[in-house]
Amino acid sequence: MRRLTIWTLAMGLAATSPALAAQQENKENSLTYPDTRTVDIVEEQFGEYISDPYRWLENDVREDVEVADWVKAQNAVTDAYLETLDGRKALAKSMEALFDFDDLGIPVEAGGKYFYERKSGGQNQAVLYVRDGADGEERVLIDPAGWSDDGATALAGWKPSGDGSLLVYAVQDGGSDWRTLKVVDVATGEVKPDTVEWAKFTNLAWLPDNVGFLYSRFPEPEEGAAFQSLNADHAVYLHSIGKDQTKDAKVYATPDQPELNHFAELTSDKEWVVITSSSGTDDRYEITLIKVDAPELETRKLVRGFEHDWRLIDGVGDTLYFVTNKDAPRLRVVKASLTDDEPEFTELVAESDAVVDGAMIVNDRLVVSYLVDAKSRLSVFDLDGEALGSLDLPGPGQVTGLSGSMKSDEGFFTFGSFNRPTTVFRYEPSSAPTIWAEPSLPFDPASVEVTQRFYASKDGTKIPMFLVHMKGQDLSKGAPTLLYGYGGFNISVLPQYKPAWMAWIKAGGVFASANLRGGGEYGKEWHDGGRLQNKQNVFDDFIAAGEYLIGEGITPEDGLAIEGRSNGGLLVGAVMNQRPDLFTAGHAAVGVMDMLRFDRFTAGRYWVDDYGYPDKEQDFKTLLTYSPYRNIRNGVDYPALIVSTADTDDRVVPGHSFKYTARLQALETGDAPHLIRIETRAGHGSGKPTDKVIEEYSDIYAFLAHAIGLDLTK
């Protein structure tokens, strides 16, 4: 006989298969969900007996016929429900119009040529262009449109050689994190025979004279295990142009520490290879150097111990420049001279109240991007650290893609906001930034208002939140609201344009984005305040955002929908369990839902920096308190919920979403629909073709709009 604890009985976690089946049969729900088989698995961990009746749904949908059949059955129910909703077609049409602009990438100059990506309205994937000279006529270098029939094969990174004659690029298929590397002759467009497989989590860096490039990869996985097996033994390799991958030389690896990842880059003068090693998702790195022109391959440690954040800005000769949080939780800029046997770091730009978000060097100027209350600011210094002023930006928004070098007289950056797609700016030290490329917009940015509010979380911490709505809309009258959050991994959620969000706003809804603890908006302290034993703060911050929106009359009591992706999917699942009375609808996308098993698949082992170790008692007990899958409350009415995932998600494997949905449907959780939408040939999000994005979000936002009363047909 199985031993059960009061806790597992109360949560419904250790019920027998017949009991779960009976609960589903007796459920008073207008929807009939597919029957989901249960298995009798109960495991003891630290004195707790933990049931996992849907363990079999962790199996790879590509390898397990029963899981594939379950996916088909779930999609059939979801599709049938979505077909009944008004507004899907209107929403899709609105998004098609809002996608009709040039989505611009940052240009990279090499050998007098300028390389950049652009995705125009109607294109599923970005196209890589090249110009001979800044004002030269552009031509297409790489167009992924013909790579697959469904548009799900994407260009996922590229790097030109120093003279601009060759370019290595990465191919991403079906949304997977795996990459195939190819090389193209820039002058002729001819794709060379060079092919590199099993690259993943990689930089690309050319050696001088185009002899080859550096990249990172894992060993080839076993047959059938590419999308689920743990990733280990990451290493930096050198691929020599014209040779087979089997001849690639392993440049740097740590076989005694197989859990480490390694990323290689070169200084702009090609003097030094800088290898950044990480042990997880935390910004704690070791730095290893290789002299490019040394007679033998020798490594040199610049930073030992995984204690601090180190981000290379650039280097010239034997001087390297970094952004670091060593002795500076909000980061600072330092330099080191490699002529010393034991280099010491000298401070150039001290820590301030604002958080350093990035930096570039253009000739003799240092441009530093700061975050001030989740908005970007640019400041300029000379290379001795003397402040020289700031650069004007178009308004509250986000600066990304700082790109420059000490040997160049120009640099580039992009700027965007909730109501403004990316504009590319060119910066020369002798003048103010000028627009290098900007899109023709499908709407007037001035017609959309972006404001910022601050509200108090449960413990009194002030949390910033952006509100976006049509100009002139009276917020005091209350409008259906979509609240977005993430809250983890030191990732700052900054103003950005997304056509799906804009379609919601143009339909009369309010969009809110809360800057929760766990992110990087205010530096290390903000991150630490929302991870490990402090993870509940993230959920409290998000719940407080919902309470604020309703309390201020911005949102009706039955008019609040929430959304989050990945770690944000975990967020949605957790707060649905904790406060199902507060929210009316939710979208949990590609979420981490089983906090006791996340570290067993693909890249999940890296996440212990934010979540903790399920096999350590203190972490286990904390994870158990908020794990979405483990804490669904039987007999409680849950809001309408749509879960989304994809069969080729090898970042957060879809088994998380499968198990969570199965339990939510099986228990007594009310009459609101609890559905899952499972995409095929898609992954964690990157590389998804535009037509699939429009189809996905017309489904999901029509679901949310229906639940909270936003009329999409007006």
FENGI-V765055 format. One record per residue. PHI is phi in radians with two decimals (none if undefined). D_FIRST is the distance of its C-alpha to the first C-alpha in whole Angstrom. Layout:
# FENGI-V765055
PHI_D_FIRST ; PHI_D_FIRST
This chain:
# FENGI-V765055
none_0 ; -1.29_4 ; -1.57_6 ; -2.10_9 ; -1.68_13 ; -1.00_16 ; -1.08_18 ; -1.19_15 ; -1.12_15 ; -1.13_19 ; -1.47_19 ; 1.29_17 ; -1.49_16 ; -2.07_12 ; -1.15_13 ; -1.30_11 ; -1.01_14 ; -1.06_15 ; -1.14_16 ; -1.10_18 ; -1.13_20 ; -1.15_20 ; -1.04_22 ; -1.21_24 ; -1.12_25 ; -1.54_26 ; -1.16_28 ; -1.49_31 ; -2.51_33 ; -1.22_36 ; -1.75_35 ; -1.85_32 ; -1.46_30 ; -1.09_29 ; -1.17_26 ; -2.07_24 ; -1.07_21 ; -2.00_18 ; -2.17_15 ; -1.61_12 ; -2.04_13 ; -2.35_11 ; -2.15_13 ; -1.61_14 ; -2.38_18 ; 0.89_19 ; 1.47_17 ; -1.74_16 ; -1.81_13 ; -1.89_15 ; -1.52_14 ; -2.46_17 ; -1.20_16 ; -1.97_20 ; -0.95_20 ; -1.11_22 ; -1.30_25 ; -1.30_26 ; -1.10_27 ; -1.16_31 ; -1.08_33 ; -1.38_36 ; -1.96_33 ; -2.01_30 ; -1.12_32 ; -1.15_29 ; -1.15_29 ; -1.08_33 ; -1.16_32 ; -1.09_30 ; -1.06_33 ; -1.06_35 ; -1.17_34 ; -1.15_33 ; -1.10_37 ; -1.11_38 ; -1.13_37 ; -1.11_38 ; -1.07_41 ; -1.11_42 ; -1.17_41 ; -1.10_43 ; -1.11_46 ; -1.47_46 ; -1.55_47 ; -1.31_51 ; 1.69_52 ; -1.08_51 ; -1.17_54 ; -1.11_56 ; -1.17_54 ; -1.09_54 ; -1.11_58 ; -1.09_58 ; -1.17_56 ; -1.00_58 ; -1.16_61 ; -1.32_59 ; -1.47_59 ; -1.46_62 ; -2.67_63 ; -1.50_64 ; -1.48_61 ; -1.78_62 ; -1.88_61 ; -1.29_63 ; -1.36_66 ; -2.16_66 ; -1.65_69 ; -2.66_70 ; 1.05_74 ; 1.44_75 ; -1.76_73 ; -2.05_70 ; -1.96_67 ; -2.82_65 ; -1.73_62 ; -2.62_63 ; -2.10_61 ; -1.68_63 ; -0.93_62 ; 1.60_60 ; -1.59_59 ; -1.36_56 ; -2.34_56 ; -1.18_58 ; -1.91_61 ; -1.67_63 ; -1.95_67 ; -2.43_69 ; -2.13_73 ; -1.57_76 ; 1.57_77 ; -1.06_75 ; -1.88_78 ; -1.27_77 ; -1.32_77 ; -1.38_73 ; -2.50_71 ; -1.30_68 ; -1.76_66 ; -2.38_63 ; -2.17_62 ; -1.29_58 ; -0.96_59 ; -1.63_59 ; -1.33_56 ; -2.67_54 ; -1.22_54 ; -1.68_52 ; 1.27_53 ; -1.67_50 ; -1.91_51 ; -2.17_53 ; -1.38_55 ; -2.23_53 ; 2.22_55 ; -2.86_59 ; -2.71_61 ; -1.38_65 ; -1.19_67 ; -1.00_69 ; -1.62_72 ; 1.32_70 ; -1.52_71 ; -2.19_67 ; -2.54_64 ; -1.68_60 ; -2.42_58 ; -1.91_54 ; -1.90_53 ; -2.00_49 ; -1.99_48 ; 1.08_45 ; 1.42_45 ; -1.20_43 ; -1.36_44 ; -1.19_45 ; -2.26_49 ; -1.91_51 ; -1.77_55 ; -2.30_58 ; -2.25_62 ; -2.13_65 ; -1.41_68 ; -1.16_69 ; -1.20_73 ; -1.80_72 ; 1.38_69 ; -1.29_68 ; -1.48_64 ; -1.35_64 ; -1.16_62 ; -0.95_60 ; -2.44_57 ; -2.14_54 ; -1.82_50 ; 1.15_47 ; -1.31_48 ; -2.85_46 ; 0.87_47 ; -2.23_50 ; -1.55_54 ; -2.25_57 ; -2.55_60 ; -1.46_63 ; -1.47_65 ; -1.02_69 ; 1.11_71 ; 1.04_68 ; -1.24_67 ; 2.97_63 ; -2.35_60 ; -1.67_57 ; -2.66_54 ; -2.09_50 ; -2.69_48 ; -1.81_44 ; -1.08_44 ; -1.06_44 ; -1.24_40 ; -1.16_38 ; -0.94_39 ; 1.43_36 ; -1.98_35 ; -1.12_38 ; -1.82_37 ; -2.36_33 ; -1.19_34 ; -1.09_34 ; -1.62_38 ; -2.59_39 ; 1.14_43 ; -1.14_45 ; -2.62_49 ; -1.67_52 ; -2.10_54 ; -1.93_58 ; -1.69_59 ; -1.54_62 ; -1.05_64 ; 1.58_65 ; -1.93_62 ; -1.27_59 ; -1.04_56 ; -1.08_55 ; -1.61_58 ; -1.07_57 ; -1.62_57 ; -1.37_54 ; -1.57_56 ; -2.67_53 ; -2.72_49 ; -2.32_47 ; -1.04_45 ; -1.39_44 ; -2.33_42 ; -1.15_41 ; -1.39_40 ; -1.41_43 ; -1.93_45 ; -2.39_49 ; -2.26_52 ; -1.89_55 ; -2.54_58 ; -1.99_62 ; -1.14_65 ; -1.13_67 ; -1.59_70 ; 1.08_68 ; -1.48_68 ; -2.28_64 ; -1.56_61 ; -1.97_58 ; -1.86_55 ; -1.77_52 ; -1.94_49 ; -2.25_46 ; -1.91_42 ; -3.07_40 ; -1.60_42 ; -1.14_43 ; -1.42_47 ; -2.31_47 ; -2.29_49 ; -1.87_51 ; -2.10_55 ; -2.10_56 ; -2.02_59 ; -2.31_61 ; -1.31_65 ; -1.11_66 ; -1.68_69 ; -1.17_68 ; -1.13_69 ; -2.31_66 ; -1.29_62 ; -2.26_62 ; -1.80_59 ; -2.42_60 ; -1.40_57 ; -1.71_58 ; -2.26_55 ; -1.89_53 ; 1.47_49 ; -1.55_47 ; -2.11_48 ; -2.43_50 ; -1.44_51 ; -2.37_54 ; -2.18_56 ; -1.14_59 ; -1.59_62 ; -3.09_64 ; -2.64_67 ; -2.40_70 ; 1.06_71 ; -1.79_69 ; -2.02_68 ; -1.99_65 ; -2.08_64 ; -2.37_60 ; -1.68_59 ; -2.56_56 ; -1.84_54 ; -1.14_55 ; 1.05_56 ; -2.78_56 ; -0.99_53 ; -1.78_55 ; 1.31_57 ; -2.65_60 ; -1.97_62 ; -2.35_63 ; -2.39_65 ; -2.43_65 ; -1.69_68 ; -1.48_67 ; -1.28_70 ; -1.43_69 ; -1.09_67 ; -2.11_64 ; -1.04_65 ; -1.98_64 ; -1.60_63 ; -1.88_66 ; -1.31_65 ; -1.82_67 ; -2.19_66 ; -1.30_64 ; -1.08_61 ; -2.38_62 ; -1.17_60 ; -1.41_59 ; -1.67_57 ; -1.24_58 ; -1.83_56 ; 2.94_59 ; -2.79_62 ; -2.48_65 ; -1.95_68 ; -2.13_71 ; 1.00_74 ; -1.92_75 ; -2.12_72 ; -1.88_69 ; -1.86_67 ; -1.98_64 ; -1.66_62 ; -1.98_60 ; -1.89_58 ; -2.17_59 ; 0.91_56 ; 1.18_55 ; -2.26_58 ; -1.45_60 ; -2.49_63 ; -1.96_66 ; -2.17_68 ; -2.07_70 ; -2.34_71 ; -1.50_73 ; -1.38_72 ; -1.75_73 ; 1.59_71 ; -1.36_73 ; -1.21_72 ; -2.08_75 ; 2.13_73 ; -2.23_71 ; -1.90_71 ; -1.25_71 ; -2.07_68 ; -1.15_68 ; 2.80_65 ; -1.21_62 ; -3.08_60 ; -2.17_58 ; -1.67_60 ; -2.39_59 ; 1.16_60 ; -0.97_62 ; -2.45_64 ; -2.85_67 ; -2.63_69 ; -1.24_71 ; -1.74_73 ; -2.07_74 ; -1.66_76 ; -2.47_73 ; -2.42_69 ; -2.39_67 ; -2.67_64 ; -2.01_63 ; -2.38_62 ; -2.67_60 ; -2.65_59 ; -1.05_57 ; -1.91_60 ; -2.58_62 ; -1.08_61 ; -1.04_61 ; -1.99_65 ; -1.69_66 ; -1.93_69 ; -1.83_71 ; -2.09_72 ; -2.10_75 ; -0.97_76 ; -1.50_79 ; -2.65_78 ; -1.26_76 ; -1.03_73 ; -2.14_74 ; -1.30_72 ; -1.59_71 ; -2.80_70 ; -2.47_68 ; -1.42_67 ; -1.46_68 ; -1.51_66 ; -1.45_65 ; -2.76_65 ; -1.60_67 ; -0.99_65 ; -1.19_67 ; -1.41_66 ; -2.06_62 ; -1.78_62 ; -2.08_60 ; -2.23_59 ; -2.22_57 ; -2.10_55 ; -2.20_54 ; -2.31_51 ; -1.65_49 ; -1.40_45 ; -0.98_43 ; -1.64_44 ; 1.64_48 ; -1.10_48 ; -1.41_51 ; -2.05_49 ; -1.39_52 ; -2.59_51 ; -1.58_54 ; -2.05_55 ; -2.26_56 ; -2.81_58 ; -1.18_61 ; -1.07_64 ; 1.56_65 ; -1.21_62 ; -1.46_61 ; -1.20_58 ; -1.21_59 ; -1.48_58 ; 1.38_55 ; -2.50_53 ; -0.92_50 ; -2.21_49 ; -1.87_47 ; -1.84_46 ; -1.95_45 ; -2.70_43 ; -2.39_42 ; 1.26_42 ; -3.10_41 ; 1.01_42 ; 1.08_45 ; -1.64_46 ; -1.53_49 ; -1.67_49 ; -1.91_53 ; -0.97_55 ; -2.69_55 ; -1.61_56 ; -2.34_54 ; -0.98_55 ; -1.12_52 ; -1.08_52 ; -1.16_56 ; -1.09_55 ; -1.08_53 ; -1.14_56 ; -1.17_58 ; -1.38_56 ; 1.84_57 ; -1.47_53 ; -1.76_53 ; -1.95_51 ; -2.21_50 ; -2.22_49 ; -1.71_47 ; -1.64_48 ; -1.32_45 ; -1.07_44 ; 1.74_42 ; -1.46_45 ; -1.93_49 ; -1.07_51 ; -2.20_52 ; 1.54_51 ; -1.06_49 ; -1.09_48 ; -1.16_47 ; -1.10_45 ; -1.06_43 ; -1.23_43 ; -2.33_40 ; -2.43_38 ; 0.90_35 ; -1.23_34 ; -1.73_37 ; -1.06_36 ; -1.05_35 ; -1.01_39 ; -1.09_39 ; -1.18_37 ; -1.09_39 ; -1.08_42 ; -1.25_41 ; -1.06_40 ; -1.12_44 ; -1.09_46 ; -1.10_44 ; -1.10_45 ; -1.14_48 ; -1.05_49 ; -1.30_48 ; -1.11_50 ; -1.48_53 ; 1.38_54 ; -1.18_53 ; -2.20_50 ; -1.13_50 ; -1.06_46 ; -1.86_45 ; -2.14_47 ; -1.98_45 ; -1.95_43 ; -2.19_42 ; -2.57_41 ; -2.80_40 ; -2.10_40 ; 1.13_38 ; -1.01_37 ; -1.25_39 ; -1.15_36 ; -0.98_33 ; -0.98_36 ; -1.07_36 ; -1.06_32 ; -1.17_31 ; -1.30_34 ; -1.07_33 ; -1.17_30 ; -1.41_32 ; -2.40_35 ; -1.12_34 ; -1.31_37 ; -1.47_39 ; -1.82_40 ; -1.73_40 ; -2.72_40 ; -2.71_39 ; -2.24_39 ; -1.86_36 ; -1.78_38 ; 0.66_36 ; -1.47_34 ; -1.55_32 ; -1.89_29 ; -1.90_26 ; -1.33_27 ; -1.63_24 ; -2.39_25 ; -1.09_29 ; -1.45_30 ; -1.72_29 ; -2.27_31 ; 0.66_35 ; -1.57_37 ; -1.04_34 ; -1.10_34 ; -1.22_37 ; -1.35_36 ; -1.07_34 ; -1.08_38 ; -1.68_37 ; -1.72_33 ; 1.69_32 ; -1.76_30 ; -1.05_26 ; -1.66_25 ; -1.92_27 ; -1.01_26 ; -1.09_28 ; -1.14_29 ; -0.97_25 ; -1.13_25 ; -1.18_28 ; -1.04_27 ; -1.14_24 ; -1.25_26 ; -2.23_28 ; -0.93_26 ; -0.99_27 ; -1.12_24 ; -1.51_22 ; -2.15_24 ; -1.10_25 ; -1.70_24 ; -1.22_23 ; 1.46_26 ; -1.99_29 ; -1.30_32 ; -1.73_32 ; -1.10_36 ; -1.04_37 ; -2.48_36 ; -2.10_37 ; -1.75_35 ; -2.24_37 ; -2.71_37 ; -2.57_38 ; -1.20_37 ; -1.83_39 ; -1.32_38 ; -1.82_37 ; -1.70_38 ; -1.88_35 ; -1.03_33 ; -1.13_32 ; -0.96_28 ; -0.99_28 ; -1.23_30 ; -1.08_28 ; -1.13_25 ; -1.07_26 ; -1.14_28 ; -1.01_25 ; -1.20_23 ; -1.07_26 ; -1.30_27 ; -1.39_23 ; -1.43_23 ; -1.36_25 ; -2.21_28 ; 1.66_31 ; -1.59_34 ; -1.11_36 ; -1.19_35 ; -2.24_33 ; -2.07_34 ; -2.28_34 ; -1.98_37 ; -2.02_37 ; -1.44_40 ; -1.82_41 ; 0.87_43 ; -2.51_43 ; -2.13_41 ; -1.37_41 ; 2.58_44 ; -1.23_47 ; 1.40_49 ; -1.27_48 ; -1.16_51 ; -1.02_53 ; -1.12_53 ; -1.25_49 ; -1.09_49 ; -1.11_51 ; -1.08_49 ; -1.09_46 ; -1.39_47 ; -1.19_49 ; -1.16_45 ; -1.23_44 ; -1.30_46 ; -1.15_47 ; -1.05_43 ; -1.14_44 ; -1.07_47 ; -1.06_46 ; -1.21_43 ; -1.96_46 ; 1.48_49 ; -1.60_51 ; -1.43_54 ; -1.55_54 ; -1.61_57 ; -1.23_59
